Amino acid sequence: PFRPRGRSAAALPGVQRSAQFTTLLPQFIAEELMTIVTSPEYTYSFHADTVVADRRCNAIEAVMTMGGEVYKEITYAFDPVTSMPLYSEIENNPGALAEQTLISDYSYAADKAPCAEISEEGLREMYPDIFEKYRESNYAIENLPQQRLPAFSLPTTTGERYSRLLGDKFRTPTLIVIIDPASTFARATVNDIRKSIEALPYNADVIWAFVSTNTDIIDEIIPQPLMGEHILMNAKSLARDCGVSSYPVSIIVGTDGVVDDVILGYNNELTSVVIQKMALAAKSR
């Protein structure tokens, strides 16, 4: 969304340039100043330690001329200490019927509060209505146990599709591993999960849900699925609906489609952890 769409003169700009008055922001004023001092269409003059709009400042005046006609007259005033904008006056098409004058006055808070860290919790507190109305998933992966596994429909690496509805049951206890094939732990995760499933005293299926669509990388990690394994790709939607924020994640699901437990990340004890949690889930049924 931040890239312009199209390469012609009529290309649509990115969203950061589409909103009204974005050119009044300091970063965009800096771009305009670079254009003024480098373009032959502009003439400009700099006035140090002057007064504009009753404020002591440094000021730049510029005129844009094309074909002998004045298209734009610009005045920018900046704080002499911080260089932040204090005042701007832009007159488009001066003297014409379409003349337009845009005057902006800038003010700044006396106490500069530090930029707070952006977190999901903080955003939820600031915009509760938006999160409630428009977010598809209101929980994190840690809150998934004892909930029904979200419905999903994902492509396989063989061009088929694996789908299940909310409430569908599984043939056997199932381990859903949401994994990024580009991760350095991808191969180790697959090897350790397979060891744990082989050591279980009962049959269990594994769904490998890769968030990538690159079948070449996926095939390198799992050249051939074993009995009871399903290889899915493009699983970012499933990860989102489950509240996954990092990979890999292993989700233990009972035959009734209810999540028993989740295992976050990868460590050297993954095999024993999976065996232990799968065994506890079977006893609780």
C-alpha positions, 0 to 999 in steps of 0.5 A, spaced: 500 500 500 505 504 500 508 503 493 505 507 487 501 503 483 503 504 475 509 508 472 506 513 468 505 520 470 498 518 472 500 513 477 496 513 484 501 514 490 502 510 496 497 511 502 502 516 505 501 521 500 494 520 498 491 523 504 489 531 504 495 536 507 500 530 507 505 535 504 505 540 510 508 534 514 516 536 516 518 530 512 514 532 506 517 539 506 524 536 506 522 533 500 519 539 497 525 543 499 530 538 495 526 539 489 526 547 490 534 547 490 535 542 485 529 544 480 531 549 474 523 551 475 524 554 482 528 560 484 529 561 491 532 565 497 534 564 504 533 569 510 536 567 516 534 570 523 528 574 520 521 575 522 515 571 519 508 571 522 510 575 528 515 569 530 523 570 529 525 564 524 529 562 518 525 563 512 525 560 505 521 564 499 521 560 493 517 561 486 515 556 481 515 558 474 514 555 467 513 557 460 514 564 463 508 563 468 508 563 475 505 557 478 506 557 485 509 562 490 512 558 497 514 561 504 517 556 509 519 559 516 523 554 521 525 555 528 532 557 528 534 552 533 530 546 532 529 547 524 522 544 525 517 548 521 513 554 524 509 557 518 508 556 511 504 559 506 503 556 499 499 560 493 498 556 487 496 559 481 497 566 483 493 572 480 489 566 476 481 564 477 484 558 480 488 561 485 489 558 492 492 560 498 494 555 503 496 558 510 499 553 516 501 555 523 505 550 527 505 549 534 509 544 539 507 541 546 512 544 551 513 537 554 516 532 549 513 525 551 517 519 549 514 515 544 511 509 547 512 502 545 507 500 540 504 493 543 498 489 541 495 491 548 496 498 548 493 498 541 487 495 544 486 500 549 486 505 544 482 503 539 477 498 543 471 499 538 475 497 532 478 491 535 471 489 537 468 490 530 473 488 525 478 484 528 477 476 526 481 473 532 481 476 539 485 471 542 492 470 542 495 462 541 496 462 549 488 462 549 487 457 544 487 451 549 479 448 550 477 452 544 475 449 538 480 449 532 478 454 527 476 452 520 480 452 515 481 450 507 488 450 505 492 448 499 496 442 499 503 441 495 500 436 490 495 441 488 489 439 492 485 442 498 485 440 505 479 443 508 475 442 515 469 446 518 469 448 525 466 442 529 469 437 524 472 431 528 479 428 527 480 421 525 485 420 531 489 425 535 492 430 531 498 435 531 498 441 527 505 444 526 504 451 523 511 453 521 515 457 516 520 453 512 525 459 511 526 458 519 533 455 521 529 451 526 524 448 520 528 441 519 529 440 526 522 441 528 520 436 523 525 431 525 523 432 532 516 432 531 516 425 527 521 422 533 515 424 538 509 421 534 513 415 532 514 414 540 507 415 542 503 408 544 497 410 539 496 413 532 496 420 531 496 424 525 500 430 523 498 436 519 504 440 517 501 447 515 507 451 512 506 459 512 510 459 505 507 458 498 514 456 496 513 448 494 521 448 492 523 449 499 517 445 503 519 439 498 526 440 501 524 440 508 519 434 507 521 430 501 515 425 502 510 425 507 509 419 512 503 415 513 498 420 517 501 426 515 498 432 511 503 437 508 499 444 507 501 451 505 499 458 505 497 457 512 498 465 514 490 465 515 490 459 519 496 462 523 492 469 524 486 465 526 489 461 531 493 468 534 500 465 532 505 471 532 512 467 531 513 460 528 514 454 529 507 453 533 505 446 535 497 445 536 495 438 540 488 437 538 483 431 540 479 427 535 473 432 537 476 438 534 478 441 541 485 444 542 488 440 548 495 444 548 500 448 544 507 448 544 511 455 542 517 455 539 523 450 538 528 447 543 532 441 544 527 438 548 521 438 543 521 431 542 520 429 550 515 435 550 511 433 545 510 426 547 509 428 554 503 433 552 500 428 547 500 423 553 497 428 558 491 430 552 490 422 551 489 421 558 484 427 559 479 424 554 
